[in-house]
């Protein structure tokens, strides 16, 4: 089983990786520093966005990033707002990249 980092440490490391590659990213929802779930919203700056959530796969004992929703920016934002009402500890990081880079496969 892979070790668990605090949500805050993971978010800080991810933002640093993006910054080093000149990919703009912002924390739009600050969740619980210790155990908050982290979602990544990839905004391609064309009115569309993709929301990604980290999932643990028990069969492979690994984590992966799954698409929660990929649609208009407004519908993705509505989904985030709905989830935040249910889980105020949720983190959301918005990544802005026209080419769709998010670097999650490298983490």
C-alpha positions as a Python dict, from the first residue, in 0.01 Angstrom:
ca = {
    (1, 'X'): (0, 0, 0),
    (2, 'X'): (143, 338, -94),
    (3, 'X'): (200, 590, 185),
    (4, 'X'): (-54, 868, 227),
    (5, 'X'): (49, 1230, 216),
    (6, 'X'): (-157, 1503, 378),
    (7, 'X'): (-383, 1679, 132),
    (8, 'X'): (-201, 2009, 186),
    (9, 'X'): (143, 1859, 117),
    (10, 'X'): (17, 1689, -200),
    (11, 'X'): (-149, 2010, -324),
    (12, 'X'): (164, 2217, -258),
    (13, 'X'): (384, 1964, -442),
    (14, 'X'): (142, 1949, -737),
    (15, 'X'): (121, 2328, -767),
    (16, 'X'): (502, 2345, -764),
    (17, 'X'): (527, 2088, -1046),
    (18, 'X'): (279, 2286, -1254),
    (19, 'X'): (454, 2616, -1182),
    (20, 'X'): (790, 2469, -1291),
    (21, 'X'): (631, 2379, -1627),
    (22, 'X'): (467, 2726, -1659),
    (23, 'X'): (116, 2582, -1634),
    (24, 'X'): (-115, 2819, -1444),
    (25, 'X'): (-302, 2659, -1154),
    (26, 'X'): (-500, 2790, -859),
    (27, 'X'): (-662, 2651, -547),
    (28, 'X'): (-1027, 2744, -594),
    (29, 'X'): (-1156, 2545, -294),
    (30, 'X'): (-939, 2490, 13),
    (31, 'X'): (-1037, 2170, 189),
    (32, 'X'): (-915, 1999, 502),
    (33, 'X'): (-535, 2022, 527),
    (34, 'X'): (-496, 1669, 654),
    (35, 'X'): (-746, 1444, 486),
    (36, 'X'): (-944, 1644, 230),
    (37, 'X'): (-1019, 1486, -106),
    (38, 'X'): (-852, 1664, -400),
    (39, 'X'): (-1020, 1720, -735),
    (40, 'X'): (-846, 1878, -1034),
    (41, 'X'): (-1045, 2090, -1278),
    (42, 'X'): (-869, 2116, -1614),
    (43, 'X'): (-990, 2428, -1794),
    (44, 'X'): (-886, 2437, -2160),
    (45, 'X'): (-993, 2803, -2190),
    (46, 'X'): (-1241, 2730, -2469),
    (47, 'X'): (-1554, 2709, -2254),
    (48, 'X'): (-1495, 2343, -2167),
    (49, 'X'): (-1349, 2174, -1861),
    (50, 'X'): (-1276, 1830, -1725),
    (51, 'X'): (-1303, 1739, -1358),
    (52, 'X'): (-1068, 1465, -1236),
    (53, 'X'): (-1078, 1275, -907),
    (54, 'X'): (-814, 1050, -756),
    (55, 'X'): (-938, 697, -696),
    (56, 'X'): (-776, 404, -523),
    (57, 'X'): (-785, 74, -715),
    (58, 'X'): (-781, -214, -467),
    (59, 'X'): (-708, -471, -736),
    (60, 'X'): (-380, -308, -836),
    (61, 'X'): (-304, -137, -503),
    (62, 'X'): (-252, 189, -689),
    (63, 'X'): (-422, 523, -742),
    (64, 'X'): (-544, 661, -1070),
    (65, 'X'): (-722, 976, -1188),
    (66, 'X'): (-1074, 926, -1321),
    (67, 'X'): (-1290, 1174, -1510),
    (68, 'X'): (-1584, 1286, -1295),
    (69, 'X'): (-1734, 1505, -1569),
    (70, 'X'): (-1611, 1656, -1893),
    (71, 'X'): (-1848, 1920, -2029),
    (72, 'X'): (-1900, 2294, -2045),
    (73, 'X'): (-1717, 2499, -1785),
    (74, 'X'): (-2053, 2597, -1630),
    (75, 'X'): (-2171, 2238, -1585),
    (76, 'X'): (-1836, 2139, -1434),
    (77, 'X'): (-1854, 2435, -1194),
    (78, 'X'): (-2211, 2334, -1101),
    (79, 'X'): (-2088, 1983, -1017),
    (80, 'X'): (-1809, 2126, -799),
    (81, 'X'): (-2055, 2351, -616),
    (82, 'X'): (-2288, 2057, -555),
    (83, 'X'): (-2008, 1842, -420),
    (84, 'X'): (-1877, 2124, -197),
    (85, 'X'): (-2218, 2152, -33),
    (86, 'X'): (-2197, 1780, 53),
    (87, 'X'): (-1825, 1779, 142),
    (88, 'X'): (-1679, 2110, 269),
    (89, 'X'): (-1338, 1939, 311),
    (90, 'X'): (-1301, 1900, -67),
    (91, 'X'): (-1004, 2067, -237),
    (92, 'X'): (-1035, 2188, -596),
    (93, 'X'): (-736, 2291, -803),
    (94, 'X'): (-806, 2463, -1133),
    (95, 'X'): (-543, 2406, -1401),
    (96, 'X'): (-557, 2631, -1708),
    (97, 'X'): (-396, 2487, -2019),
    (98, 'X'): (-520, 2511, -2378),
    (99, 'X'): (-336, 2190, -2466),
    (100, 'X'): (-495, 1993, -2182),
    (101, 'X'): (-179, 1934, -1980),
    (102, 'X'): (-234, 1854, -1613),
    (103, 'X'): (73, 1639, -1528),
    (104, 'X'): (-132, 1400, -1314),
    (105, 'X'): (7, 1098, -1496),
    (106, 'X'): (354, 1199, -1377),
    (107, 'X'): (266, 1194, -1006),
}
